[in-house]
């Protein structure tokens, strides 16, 4: 059995047409075991993906090596909110009504133990572009390199085929970005918007240069599966990065936030994270989420 076949399939598949993110908290005094077993049986890891927070695993008296709560980056020069949660569900599909029905069903299933605290609807914009018009995830690893970046290998602590995911909801101040001259926009991202070619003359603060994954030691590759969100005329990006640990994400965010060398990523001139949380995505077994590692 390959590592990829053990993983929740949505980690490795392309971004869907539509997504819906549910962030949930365990109710004080509630026992989550029965609810989690029911959720694991229904979640297929492809259309319904599941991540568990460190606080929930701890409440169950279990431990997943490598799992922790997001607490920001030491030395960051910008705000990196930490909004830990117990349970994260990513619904993937192509029909908004169907996603609504599924999420309402899940809310009922979770109700004996969990409160759904936030729901964010997301979508695939212009074949994988951010709302700024720039392609997102250009440098994503592919094939075996994607498996190595995103999935826990056999004998690496956490169960093989599982994954750690960092989730941040970024709010774009789009009017700020729209007010920039085109060259400034390109230099903020570090790419030409039309060709998607990296710009050699972009400043060192350009996002592409700050996050060149191969420039870290060790290399900091993550598998990005981010999706734009919108509500009214506001919008941004649900940044979602899967890794075999949180190390690569923290290296990237450390450099972006100025903790590494005092220079902040030019993205922060028009966008900012409003949430930040870590989750562990269990592997699959016989078509269902495998919770044996946490005693279920």
N, C-alpha and C positions, 0 to 999 in steps of 0.2 A: 504494500500500500504506500503510495507516494504522499509526501507532505501536503501537496496541493489538494489531494482527494480527501484529506482529513479536515481541511479548513472550511469555514463558512464561505460558500462560493461567492457571495457578494463582495468579499474582499478583493478578489482577483478579477471579477468581471467588470466590463466598462460601466461608466456612469449611466444610470437609467434615465428615462425621459422625465420622471417625477420621483421625488422622495418626500418622506415625512419623518421627522425625528421626534421621538418621545423621550423626555428626560423625567425620571421617576425617583421618588424618595420613599424609603421604607417607613411605614407609619409606626410611631412609638408604641412599643408593646406588642406589635404584630409579629406573628411567626410566618416567615416567608417560604418555608420549605415546600408546602403543597402547591402554592402559586407558582413557584419557580419550576417545579416538576411539570405542571400543566403548560407553562410557557415553553419549556424546552421541547415538549412533545409536539407543539404546534408550529414552532419556528423552524423554517426549513434552511436557514442560513443563507438563502439566496434572495427571496422576496421579503423575508423577515429576518433581520440580523439582530443579534443580542450581544450586549456588553455589560459586564458586572463591575461595579466600583469597589475600591478597596474597603470601604466602610461596610458594604454588604457582605463581602467575603469574611471580614473580621467578625461580623455579627453572627455568622454561621459557625464560628469557631474553626474556620479553615484558613489556609494560607496558600497563595499562588506566588511562587518565587518570581520576583521582578515587578509585581503589582504594587503600586503606591498611589497616593492621591497627588494631584497636581497642586503645587504650592508656589508657583511663580518661578522666576529665575533670579538667583542671587546676583546683585550688581546691575540689574536691568535699569535702564535710564528712562523707560516708559512704563505705563501701567499695564500689567498683565493679570487681569482678574482671575482668581481661583474660585470656581463655583462647583465644588465636588458634588457628585450625585451617586445614588446607589445602583441605578439601572438605566441603561441606554438602549433604545430600540430604533433601528433604522429600517423603515418600510420603503421598499423599492417597487416601482410599477410604472404604468403608463396612463392610468385613468384616475383623475383626482377624486372622483366620487367613490371609486373602489378603495382608494387609500383611506378616505374618511370612514367608510364602513369598517374596514379592517382595524383602524385605530380605535374606533368606538368599541368594537368587540374586544380588543385587547385591554382597553380601559376597564371594561366590565370584568374580564378575567383577572386583572391585577388588583381590583378594588378591595378584596379582603385583606391585603397586606400593603399595597403601594398607592401613593397619590401621584398622579401624572401632573407634574409641576410646570412643564413647558412643552409646547408642540410647535415645531417650526416646519413650514412647508418649503420645499426647495424644488428646483427644476434644472434641466439641462438647457443652457442658453447657447444658441448659435453653434452647435456641434462642439461643446466643451469649453466655451469661453467664459471668462469672468464678466461681470456687468460693465467693466471698463472697456470691454472689447478685445482684451488680450487673452490669448490661449492659456488655459490653466493646466499645470502638470506636464509641461513639455518634456522635462527631464526625468519623467517617471521611468524606473527600471522596467524591463519587460522579460517575459519568459522565466527562465531559471533564476535570473537576477532579481526579478520581482518576488519570486518565492523566498529567496534567501533574505531579502530585505524585510518582507512583511510577516513571515511565518516563523514560529519557534521550531527549531530543528530537533530531531530526536536526541534525547539525552542532554538538553540544554536547560533543564530546570522545570519550567512550566510544561504542560503537556504538548507533545508534538502536534503541529497543525494549528495550534491556537495563535492568537495575535494580540498585541497591545495597541490600543488606538488612542490618539490624542485628538480631542474635539474642541474647537473654538468657533464661536459665532462672531464673525467680524462684521462691523457696521461700516459701510462705505459712506463718507460724506461726498456724495457724487457731485454736488455743485462745486466743491473745491476742485475735484479732478477735472470737471468739464471746463472750469475757468482757466486751466493751465494751457499754454501754447502746446501745439502738437509735439514739438521737440522735447519739451519738458515732460510731457506724458511718457514719451518713449524712454527718456533718460531715467524716469522714476522706476519704470519696470525693467529697463535694460534691454528691450527688444523693440524692433520695428513692428508696429501693430499690424500692418498689412502683410508683410512677408514672414513675420514671426522670427526673423533672423536676429541673433544676438548682436548687440552694438559694441564694437571694440572701443569706441570713444565715450561710452557711457561712464558716468562718475562711479567712484568706488562705493557710493551709497546706493547705487541701483540694486533693485531687489535681486535680479539674476546674479549679480556679482557677490552679493552678501550671502546667497544661499547655494552657491555652486557646490553640490554635494561631494564631488570628488576632491575639493580643496581642503577638506578636513582630514585630520589624522587621529583616529581612523576615519575613513570615508563615512559620510553621514547620509546614507540612502534610506528614504522612507517611500512608501507607496501611497501617493495622494489620491483620494477619492472625494474631492471637495465638490460642493454644489452651490450655486447661487440661491439666495433667498430674497423674497420681496414681501413687503406689507405696506399697502398704500403706495406712496411714492418713495418710501425708504427701502433700502436693500443692502445686500452685502454678500458674504460668502460663509457657508458652513465649512470651515477648514477641517478636514478629516484625514489624518495621517496614520497609516498602519505600519507597525514595525515589530521586529522580533524582540525588541526592548524599547524603552523610552529614550535610550541614550542618543540616538541620531536626532530625534526631534528636539531634545534639549540642547544639543550642540547647535542646531540651526537657529533655534529661538534665542539662544544666548548671543549669537553673533548679530541677529536681526535687532535685538533689543539694546545693543550697545554694551552688554556685559563683558564681551570679549576684549574690545579695543576702544570703547567709548563712542564709536560711530553707530548711529541708528539707521536702520533700513529706511529708504525714502518712502516706502509704503505708508509709514506712519504720518506722512504729511497729509494724507487724505482718508486713512482708514484706521480702525482700532478694534482690538478684540473686546467683546463684552462678556464673554464667558470663557472658561477654561477647565477641562476635566479630563481625567484618564480613566480608561476602562480596559478590562480583559475580555477578549472575545473567545469563548471556549471552542474547542474543536467539535466536529460532527461525528456521530456514530449511529449507523443504521437509519440515516435520514433525519435524525433529531439532534438537538444540541446536547453535547455530552457534558454532564455536570458531575461526573464521578470524582473529579479532582477536588471538589468542594463537599464531598460526602453525600451527594444526592443521586 
